[in-house]
Amino acid sequence: MLHLSHPPTRATLSSHHIDCALGSALSTDRSFALGFPMANNFPTASSSSSTALKQHTTRGSSPESCNTSHRKHDLPIHGVSETIIGVLGGGQLGWMLCQAASQMAIKVVVLDPMENCPAGALSHCHVVGSYDDSVTVEEFAKRCSVLTVEIEHVNVATLEKLEQQGLDVQPKASTIRIIQDKYLQKVHFARHGIPLPKFMKIDDPESAQKAGDLFGYPLMIKSKRLAYDGRGNAVANTEEEISSAVQSKIFASVNNLELHYNTFLELAVIVARGRDQSMLCYPVVETIHRENICHIVKAPANVPLKIRKLATDVAYKAVSSLEGAGVFAVELFLTEDGQILLNEVAPRPHNSGHHTIESCFTSQYEQHLRAILGLQLGDPSMKTQAAIMYNILGEDEVATNSTGFISYQLSCLQGEPGFLLAHQLIGRALGISGATVHWYDKPEMRKQRKMGHITIVGPSMAIVETRLKFLLNEELLNGDTSVTPRVGIIMGSDSDLPVMKDAARILTMFDIPYEVRIVSAHRTPDIMFSYASSAGERGIQVIIAGAGGAAHLPGMVAALTPLPVIGVPVRASSLDGLDSLLSIVQMPRGVPVATVAINNATNAGLLAVRMLGVGDADLQASMSQYLEDTKNDVLVKAKKLEKDGWETYLNS
């Protein structure tokens, strides 16, 4: 329980309110729902507003003037860094940034105009005010030693002024100025040789029509400024649509740019850059948008390795052209002809990197803190095989089948019905293996507003996709108990089944889900091709292929999939299975097939278990127990033989 030595005070500053840490939040039950004490500081109540104002404006970077009974003025800072970080913006990105900071005892103060902003509940101190107001930002800057942003739509002129006065701004104000203006951003990257979609500046319906004549349709119209989360964006499929978009209220007060809209997939790369200019890239992810809002992120992206490398190279080059330390999100287009084109860059943590909290060794939020503080950058690689991030938006979610993945249909429920549906979704998520819920606790739900997200991790993309389908479809969750198979047992004929059943028994013993299929390399080559090509996408991690005679099946399948293939030579009517064994082990270089003794599907099953156990501690423990059990079986038999003698032993 947190006890305040004095009630929180509020002072007027440039037409904005300044609350000490958690000042307004702690007046409600909302802040206590987190279940742990908040180590935030509060100013002392005073008898006059002038005294309170002085209290807020003179503490500079010292945290102690925001004080509770848990904080003493003379206590030193014992966190990973003594630097006080100021964040412009207190939304969900700031909230997760504060979460990461709390793990390292780093103090973060936030400036946000909303009294109950998400980050306010976790920050060391929350100043209620506009991050676009010059005076407010300057006063806020006195509280911190390094200033960063969780939203780029800030007063960049003030940031430039503060930099000239010696304040450490990360990333640099010059970078934020470039990113704020989407047309200026495109021009900047074009000058640095970054591949971009075709684009041009448009100021009126006439120039918009010219863009349509030049590039054709469809087109994406974007506001130069203040466009994010679908706001200020519109797709135009005809000349009439492009004219109406330009004349709409969305674009009425700003110039806008136009870019060619022709993509196969949308990708993203989170790039971290330290103060020493060292740079690290997170794995490439696929982003799925709905109404121009990021809705689903799949990590890693299911694209060829050369595409991943190309995307990473473009992202690396783009961030290298900007100034300052921190995390940058680079959004990309993958065109149908295999080009990678840069869409936009965000100079901050990003929706496409939410999954890193659960899926990577270093989350993007911890990485941003490390970067701007000059600490060593952390490992950005994934610690799980696959992850999906699903945004909870201010609406009903109804899952329907679609080619390649899941599409969604809106019901647009807001207010209390919307909260009810969201909480039902969260309740289902609690029953999904590998799912983690992040609820931002925003006080109001609106259409398309980001209210939270759910990340699901698992051993394969097919498995996490299946879990997401269960999450979004209550009937599936309650009625379908099927599990995605991890091992595929295939054979060319049902005559091989008496042998291959032993592999199935082993997998059953180790509680590994599997499937059994008849796939003939000679009689059904098209089915074999389809099976081998799609196995990985469906969640299969190991294939056990039994074959007799010519035994082409294991090698043909191995040539079509990057998954490990274990060949089981099956004894046929002639040559006693030796022909099958020799066929399997004589695969050409570059097409490896593991094999076992003739008819020994038991060992094939055990080998599959060991392969899966490389990344599964429970399976390793089960295999160790299996070895111990077999050892004990031998010892029991040896003891019985020694005690009873060989004749009694054989007759027993």
C-alpha positions in Angstrom: 0.0 0.0 0.0 1.4 3.4 -1.0 0.8 6.2 1.6 1.2 9.8 0.6 2.8 12.1 3.1 0.9 14.9 1.4 -1.9 15.0 -1.2 -0.7 15.7 -4.8 -0.7 19.3 -5.9 -1.4 20.7 -9.3 0.0 24.0 -10.7 -0.9 25.9 -13.9 2.0 26.2 -16.3 1.5 27.8 -19.7 -2.2 26.8 -19.7 -1.3 23.2 -18.8 -1.5 21.2 -15.6 1.5 19.6 -14.1 0.9 16.6 -11.9 3.6 15.0 -9.8 4.2 11.3 -10.4 0.9 9.4 -10.4 -0.8 12.4 -8.9 -4.1 12.1 -10.6 -3.8 8.4 -11.3 -3.5 7.5 -7.6 -6.8 9.3 -6.9 -8.6 6.4 -8.5 -8.6 2.6 -8.0 -7.1 2.2 -11.5 -3.5 2.7 -10.3 -3.7 0.2 -7.5 -5.0 -2.6 -9.9 -1.4 -3.2 -10.9 -0.8 -4.9 -7.6 2.6 -3.5 -6.6 3.7 -0.2 -4.9 4.5 2.7 -7.1 7.8 4.3 -6.3 6.9 7.7 -7.6 7.5 11.2 -6.1 5.0 13.9 -5.2 5.4 17.6 -4.4 4.4 18.8 -1.1 1.1 20.7 -0.9 1.4 24.4 -0.4 -0.9 27.3 0.6 -0.4 29.2 -2.6 -0.3 28.4 -6.3 2.9 30.5 -6.7 4.7 28.3 -4.2 3.5 25.1 -6.0 4.6 26.6 -9.3 8.1 27.3 -7.9 8.2 23.8 -6.7 7.6 22.4 -10.1 9.8 24.7 -12.1 13.0 24.6 -10.0 13.8 21.0 -9.5 15.6 20.6 -12.8 16.8 17.0 -13.2 16.5 16.2 -9.6 13.9 13.5 -8.9 13.7 14.1 -5.2 11.2 17.0 -5.4 8.5 14.6 -6.5 8.4 12.9 -3.1 6.4 10.2 -1.3 7.0 8.7 2.1 8.9 6.0 0.3 11.5 8.4 -1.1 13.9 10.5 0.9 15.5 13.7 -0.5 19.0 12.5 0.4 18.8 8.9 -1.1 21.1 8.3 -4.0 20.0 6.7 -7.3 21.0 3.0 -7.5 19.6 2.1 -10.9 21.6 0.9 -13.9 22.0 4.6 -14.8 21.7 7.8 -12.7 20.4 9.7 -15.8 16.8 10.9 -15.6 15.1 10.2 -18.9 12.4 12.6 -20.1 9.8 11.2 -22.6 7.6 13.4 -24.7 4.4 11.4 -24.9 2.8 9.1 -22.4 0.8 6.6 -24.5 1.2 2.8 -24.7 4.8 3.1 -26.0 5.8 5.3 -23.1 4.0 2.8 -20.8 6.0 -0.1 -22.1 9.2 2.0 -22.0 8.5 2.7 -18.3 8.0 -1.0 -17.7 11.4 -1.7 -19.2 13.0 1.1 -17.2 11.5 -0.2 -13.9 13.3 -3.5 -14.4 16.6 -1.6 -14.4 15.6 1.0 -11.8 15.9 3.8 -14.4 13.8 6.8 -13.7 11.6 8.1 -16.4 9.5 11.3 -16.4 6.8 11.8 -19.0 5.0 14.8 -20.6 1.6 14.1 -21.9 -1.6 16.2 -22.0 -3.9 13.4 -20.8 -4.1 13.1 -17.0 -4.8 9.3 -17.1 -2.3 8.5 -19.9 -1.0 4.9 -19.7 2.6 5.9 -19.0 1.6 8.1 -16.1 0.8 5.1 -13.9 4.4 3.7 -14.2 6.5 6.8 -14.7 8.7 8.4 -11.9 6.8 11.6 -12.6 4.1 12.6 -15.0 3.8 16.2 -16.2 0.3 16.9 -17.6 0.9 19.3 -20.5 1.3 19.5 -24.3 4.5 18.2 -25.9 3.8 20.7 -28.7 3.9 23.7 -26.4 7.3 25.4 -26.4 7.2 26.8 -22.8 5.8 23.5 -21.4 8.5 21.4 -23.1 11.3 23.8 -21.9 10.1 23.6 -18.3 9.7 19.8 -18.6 13.3 19.5 -20.0 14.6 21.0 -16.7 13.6 17.7 -15.0 15.7 15.4 -17.2 19.2 14.8 -18.4 18.3 13.1 -21.7 15.1 13.7 -23.7 13.5 11.3 -26.0 10.1 10.8 -27.7 7.4 8.1 -27.9 5.6 10.2 -30.6 7.3 12.3 -33.3 4.6 14.9 -33.5 6.3 17.2 -31.0 7.6 20.8 -31.1 10.9 20.2 -32.9 11.9 23.8 -32.9 11.9 23.7 -29.2 14.0 20.6 -29.2 16.5 22.3 -31.5 16.7 25.2 -29.1 17.2 22.9 -26.2 20.0 21.1 -28.0 21.7 24.4 -28.6 21.4 25.1 -24.8 23.2 21.8 -24.1 20.3 19.4 -23.5 20.9 15.8 -24.7 18.1 14.9 -27.1 18.0 11.4 -28.5 17.4 10.8 -31.4 18.5 14.2 -32.6 16.1 17.0 -33.3 17.2 17.0 -36.9 16.0 13.4 -37.3 12.7 14.2 -35.8 12.3 17.2 -38.1 12.9 14.9 -41.1 10.5 12.2 -39.9 7.7 14.6 -39.0 7.2 15.6 -42.6 6.5 12.6 -44.7 7.4 14.4 -47.9 10.6 15.7 -46.5 11.3 12.2 -45.2 10.9 10.8 -48.7 13.2 13.4 -50.2 15.8 12.8 -47.6 15.9 9.1 -48.2 15.9 9.5 -51.9 19.0 11.7 -51.6 20.7 8.9 -49.7 20.0 6.3 -52.3 17.3 4.4 -50.4 14.9 2.6 -52.7 11.4 4.2 -52.5 8.0 3.9 -54.1 7.2 6.5 -56.7 6.1 9.7 -55.0 5.3 13.3 -55.5 4.0 16.3 -53.6 0.5 17.4 -54.3 -1.2 20.6 -53.2 -4.6 20.6 -54.9 -7.0 18.4 -56.9 -5.2 19.3 -60.1 -1.8 18.1 -59.0 -3.5 15.0 -57.6 -5.1 14.3 -61.0 -1.6 14.7 -62.5 -0.3 12.1 -60.1 -3.0 9.7 -61.2 -2.2 10.2 -64.8 1.5 9.7 -64.2 1.4 6.7 -61.9 -2.0 5.1 -62.5 -4.2 3.6 -59.8 -4.5 2.6 -57.0 -2.7 5.4 -55.1 -2.0 6.1 -51.5 -2.6 9.7 -50.4 -0.8 10.7 -47.2 -0.8 13.9 -45.1 2.7 15.3 -44.9 2.2 15.8 -41.2 0.3 14.4 -38.2 -0.6 11.2 -40.0 -0.4 7.9 -38.0 -2.5 4.9 -37.2 -4.5 5.3 -40.3 -5.2 9.0 -39.8 -4.3 11.2 -42.7 -4.1 8.2 -45.1 -6.5 7.3 -47.9 -6.4 4.9 -50.8 -7.7 6.2 -54.1 -8.7 3.7 -56.8 -10.1 6.3 -59.3 -9.7 10.0 -60.2 -12.9 10.8 -58.4 -11.6 9.2 -55.2 -8.3 11.0 -55.3 -10.0 14.4 -55.7 -12.5 13.8 -52.9 -9.6 12.6 -50.6 -7.6 15.8 -51.3 -10.6 18.0 -50.6 -11.7 16.1 -47.4 -11.2 17.4 -43.9 -8.4 15.0 -43.3 -6.2 16.9 -45.7 -7.7 20.3 -45.6 -5.1 22.0 -43.5 -2.0 20.4 -44.8 -0.2 19.7 -48.0 0.1 16.1 -48.8 2.2 13.6 -50.8 1.3 10.8 -53.1 3.0 7.5 -53.5 2.5 4.5 -55.8 0.6 1.7 -53.9 1.6 -1.6 -55.4 2.9 -4.2 -52.8 3.0 -7.9 -52.2 3.8 -7.8 -48.5 4.5 -5.2 -45.9 7.6 -5.8 -43.8 9.3 -4.0 -40.9 12.7 -4.0 -39.3 13.5 -2.5 -35.8 17.0 -1.0 -35.9 18.9 0.0 -32.7 21.8 2.5 -32.8 24.0 3.3 -29.8 25.8 6.5 -29.0 29.0 4.9 -30.3 27.2 4.5 -33.7 27.0 0.7 -33.3 23.9 -0.7 -34.9 21.9 -3.9 -34.5 18.9 -5.1 -36.5 16.0 -7.2 -35.2 14.6 -10.0 -37.3 12.4 -8.9 -40.3 8.7 -9.1 -39.5 5.6 -9.1 -41.6 2.9 -6.5 -40.7 -0.7 -6.9 -41.7 -2.8 -3.8 -41.8 -6.5 -3.1 -41.7 -7.7 0.3 -42.7 -4.1 1.5 -42.7 -3.6 0.5 -39.0 -1.2 -2.2 -38.0 -3.3 -5.1 -36.8 -1.1 -8.2 -36.8 2.7 -8.7 -36.8 4.3 -12.1 -37.6 7.8 -12.7 -36.5 9.9 -13.7 -38.3 8.5 -12.9 -41.7 7.9 -15.9 -43.9 10.0 -14.7 -46.8 13.2 -16.1 -48.4 16.5 -15.4 -46.7 17.7 -13.1 -49.5 14.6 -11.0 -49.0 15.3 -10.8 -45.3 18.9 -9.7 -46.0 17.7 -7.1 -48.5 15.1 -5.7 -46.1 17.7 -5.5 -43.3 20.2 -3.8 -45.6 17.7 -1.2 -46.7 16.7 -0.6 -43.0 20.3 -0.3 -41.9 21.1 2.2 -44.6 18.1 4.3 -43.9 18.8 4.6 -40.2 22.5 5.3 -40.9 21.4 8.4 -42.7 19.8 9.8 -39.6 21.3 11.3 -36.4 21.1 10.2 -32.8 20.7 7.1 -30.7 17.7 5.0 -30.0 15.4 2.5 -31.6 14.1 3.1 -35.1 11.3 1.3 -36.9 11.7 1.0 -40.6 8.5 0.0 -42.5 9.0 -1.5 -45.9 7.1 -2.7 -49.0 8.0 -6.0 -50.7 6.8 -5.7 -54.3 5.6 -8.6 -56.5 8.8 -8.5 -58.4 10.9 -8.9 -55.3 12.0 -5.3 -54.7 12.3 -3.8 -51.1 11.0 -0.2 -51.0 11.1 2.0 -47.9 7.7 3.2 -46.7 8.3 5.2 -43.5 10.7 5.4 -40.5 9.6 6.0 -36.9 12.4 7.4 -34.6 11.1 5.5 -31.6 9.8 2.1 -30.5 7.0 0.9 -32.7 3.9 -1.3 -32.9 5.9 -3.7 -35.2 8.3 -4.3 -32.3 5.8 -5.1 -29.5 6.4 -8.8 -29.9 10.0 -8.4 -28.8 9.0 -8.2 -25.2 8.2 -11.9 -25.2 10.0 -13.1 -28.3 13.5 -11.5 -28.2 16.4 -11.6 -25.7 16.2 -7.8 -25.5 12.9 -6.0 -26.1 12.8 -2.9 -28.2 12.0 -0.8 -25.1 14.9 -2.0 -23.1 17.0 -1.5 -26.2 15.9 2.1 -26.6 16.9 2.8 -23.0 20.2 1.2 -23.5 20.9 3.2 -26.7 20.0 6.6 -25.4 21.9 6.1 -22.2 25.0 4.9 -23.9 24.8 1.4 -22.5 25.9 -1.6 -24.4 23.2 -2.7 -26.9 21.5 -6.0 -26.1 21.0 -9.2 -28.2 18.1 -8.5 -30.6 17.7 -12.1 -31.8 14.6 -14.2 -31.1 14.5 -16.6 -28.2 11.4 -18.4 -29.6 10.9 -19.8 -33.0 7.8 -17.8 -33.9 5.6 -15.0 -32.5 2.4 -13.2 -33.5 1.3 -9.8 -32.1 -2.4 -9.0 -32.3 -3.6 -5.5 -31.7 -6.8 -5.1 -29.7 -8.6 -2.3 -31.4 -11.6 -0.3 -30.3 -14.1 -2.6 -32.0 -15.4 -6.2 -32.1 -13.2 -8.8 -33.7 -14.8 -11.5 -35.9 -12.4 -14.0 -37.5 -13.1 -15.3 -41.0 -11.1 -17.5 -43.2 -8.9 -15.9 -45.9 -6.2 -16.9 -48.3 -2.9 -17.2 -46.5 -4.1 -16.0 -43.1 -7.0 -14.5 -41.2 -9.1 -11.6 -42.2 -11.3 -9.6 -39.9 -14.7 -8.0 -40.0 -15.7 -4.9 -38.0 -18.7 -4.5 -35.8 -17.3 -1.2 -34.4 -18.6 -1.5 -30.9 -17.4 1.3 -28.6 -17.9 2.3 -25.0 -18.9 -0.3 -22.5 -19.9 -3.0 -25.0 -16.4 -2.6 -26.6 -14.7 -3.0 -23.2 -16.8 -6.1 -22.6 -15.8 -7.7 -25.8 -12.2 -6.8 -25.3 -12.2 -8.4 -21.8 -13.8 -11.5 -23.2 -11.0 -11.7 -25.7 -8.5 -11.2 -22.9 -10.2 -14.0 -20.9 -9.8 -16.4 -23.8 -6.1 -15.4 -24.2 -5.4 -16.5 -20.6 -6.2 -20.0 -21.7 -3.9 -20.0 -24.8 -0.5 -21.5 -24.4 2.2 -18.9 -25.1 -0.1 -15.9 -25.0 0.7 -12.7 -23.1 -1.8 -9.9 -22.6 -0.9 -6.2 -22.6 -3.8 -4.0 -21.7 -3.1 -0.3 -21.8 -5.9 0.7 -19.5 -7.1 3.7 -21.6 -10.1 5.3 -20.0 -12.1 5.6 -23.3 -12.6 3.3 -26.2 -13.0 4.6 -29.7 -13.2 3.0 -33.1 -9.8 1.8 -34.2 -8.1 3.0 -31.0 -5.3 0.8 -29.8 -6.5 -0.5 -26.5 -3.9 -3.3 -26.0 -2.2 -6.2 -27.7 -1.7 -9.9 -27.3 1.5 -11.7 -28.2 1.6 -15.4 -28.8 4.9 -17.3 -29.0 5.5 -20.9 -30.0 7.8 -23.4 -31.7 6.5 -22.6 -35.2 4.5 -20.0 -37.1 1.8 -22.6 -37.9 1.3 -23.4 -34.2 1.0 -19.7 -33.1 -1.3 -19.0 -36.1 -3.5 -21.9 -34.9 -3.5 -20.5 -31.4 -4.5 -17.1 -32.7 -7.4 -18.7 -34.6 -8.5 -20.4 -31.4 -8.2 -17.1 -29.5 -10.4 -15.2 -32.0 -13.0 -18.0 -32.5 -14.6 -19.0 -29.2 -16.3 -22.0 -30.8 -12.9 -23.4 -31.9 -11.5 -22.8 -28.5 -14.3 -24.6 -26.8 -14.9 -27.4 -29.3 -11.8 -28.2 -31.2 -9.1 -30.0 -29.2 -6.8 -30.8 -32.2 -3.1 -30.0 -31.8 -0.8 -28.9 -34.6 1.4 -31.9 -35.5 5.2 -31.4 -35.0 6.3 -34.6 -36.8 5.1 -36.0 -40.1 5.2 -39.7 -40.7 4.9 -40.5 -44.3 5.2 -43.7 -46.4 4.8 -44.7 -50.0 2.3 -47.5 -49.4 0.1 -48.9 -46.6 2.3 -52.0 -46.7 4.9 -49.9 -44.9 2.6 -49.1 -42.0 3.4 -52.2 -39.9 7.0 -50.9 -39.8 6.2 -47.2 -39.5 3.8 -47.7 -36.6 6.7 -48.1 -34.3 7.7 -44.5 -34.9 4.2 -43.4 -34.1 4.3 -45.3 -30.8 7.5 -43.6 -29.8 6.1 -40.2 -30.5 3.0 -41.1 -28.5 5.1 -42.1 -25.6 6.8 -38.7 -25.6 3.5 -36.9 -26.1 4.6 -35.3 -29.4 1.8 -34.6 -31.8 2.2 -36.2 -35.2 0.4 -37.1 -38.4 0.5 -40.2 -40.5 0.1 -40.0 -44.3 0.5 -42.1 -47.4 2.6 -40.1 -49.9 4.0 -41.9 -52.9 6.9 -40.4 -54.8 6.0 -42.4 -57.9 2.2 -42.7 -57.9 1.3 -39.3 -56.4 4.2 -37.0 -57.1 2.0 -33.9 -57.0 0.8 -34.8 -53.5 4.4 -35.5 -52.4 5.5 -32.1 -53.8 2.6 -30.3 -52.0 3.2 -32.1 -48.7 6.9 -31.4 -48.6 6.6 -27.8 -49.7 3.9 -26.9 -47.1 5.1 -29.0 -44.2 7.1 -26.2 -42.5 4.3 -23.7 -42.9 1.8 -26.1 -41.3 4.0 -26.5 -38.2 5.8 -29.8 -39.0 9.4 -29.7 -37.7 10.7 -33.2 -38.6 9.6 -35.6 -41.3 10.0 -39.4 -41.0 9.8 -41.0 -44.4 9.6 -44.8 -44.8 10.3 -46.4 -48.2 11.1 -49.8 -49.6 12.6 -50.9 -52.9 13.9 -47.9 -54.8 13.2 -45.8 -51.7 13.0 -42.4 -53.5 10.6 -40.8 -51.1 13.0 -39.6 -48.3 15.4 -38.0 -50.8 12.7 -36.4 -52.9 11.1 -34.9 -49.8 14.4 -33.7 -48.5 15.0 -31.9 -51.8 11.8 -30.0 -51.4 11.9 -28.9 -47.7 14.4 -27.3 -45.4 13.1 -29.5 -42.5 15.2 -32.5 -41.3 14.2 -35.8 -43.0 14.8 -39.2 -41.4 14.6 -42.1 -43.8 13.4 -45.5 -42.7 14.5 -48.3 -45.1 11.6 -50.8 -45.3 12.4 -54.5 -46.0 10.8 -55.5 -49.3 10.2 -58.9 -50.9 13.6 -58.9 -52.5 17.2 -58.0 -51.4 15.9 -58.0 -47.7 15.7 -54.2 -47.6 19.4 -53.6 -48.5 18.4 -51.9 -51.7 16.2 -49.4 -49.7 19.1 -48.7 -47.2 21.6 -48.1 -50.0 19.2 -45.8 -51.9 18.6 -43.6 -48.9 22.2 -43.2 -47.8 23.4 -42.4 -51.3 21.7 -39.1 -51.7 23.7 -36.5 -53.7 25.6 -33.8 -51.9 23.3 -31.0 -50.7 20.3 -33.3 -50.1 21.0 -34.8 -46.6 18.8 -37.6 -45.3 19.4 -39.2 -41.9 18.7 -42.9 -41.8 18.4 -45.8 -39.4 18.7 -49.6 -39.6 16.3 -51.5 -41.9 12.8 -51.6 -40.5 14.0 -49.7 -37.4 11.2 -47.0 -37.2 11.7 -47.0 -33.4 15.0 -45.4 -33.8 13.6 -42.9 -36.3 11.0 -41.9 -33.7 13.7 -41.5 -31.0 15.9 -39.5 -33.4 13.0 -37.2 -34.1 12.5 -36.7 -30.3 16.1 -35.8 -29.9 16.0 -33.3 -32.7 13.0 -31.6 -31.2 14.6 -31.7 -27.8 17.4 -29.4 -28.9 15.2 -26.5 -28.1 12.9 -28.2 -25.6 14.2 -28.8 -22.0 11.2 -30.9 -21.1 11.8 -33.3 -24.1 15.5 -33.5 -23.1 14.5 -34.5 -19.6 12.0 -37.1 -21.0 14.7 -38.5 -23.2 17.1 -38.7 -20.3 14.5 -40.6 -18.3 13.9 -42.9 -21.3 17.6 -43.8 -21.3 17.5 -44.3 -17.6 14.5 -46.6 -17.9 16.2 -48.7 -20.6 19.3 -49.0 -18.5 17.2 -50.2 -15.5 15.4 -52.7 -17.7 18.8 -54.2 -18.7 20.0 -54.3 -15.1 16.8 -56.0 -14.0 17.2 -58.7 -16.7 20.9 -59.1 -15.9 20.1 -59.6 -12.2 17.4 -62.1 -13.0 19.7 -64.1 -15.3 22.4 -64.2 -12.7 20.0 -65.3 -10.0 17.9 -67.9 -12.0 20.4 -69.2 -14.5 20.1 -69.3 -18.2 17.8 -72.3 -18.5 15.2 -71.0 -16.0 15.5 -67.5 -17.5 14.7 -68.8 -21.0 11.8 -70.9 -19.8 10.2 -68.2 -17.6 
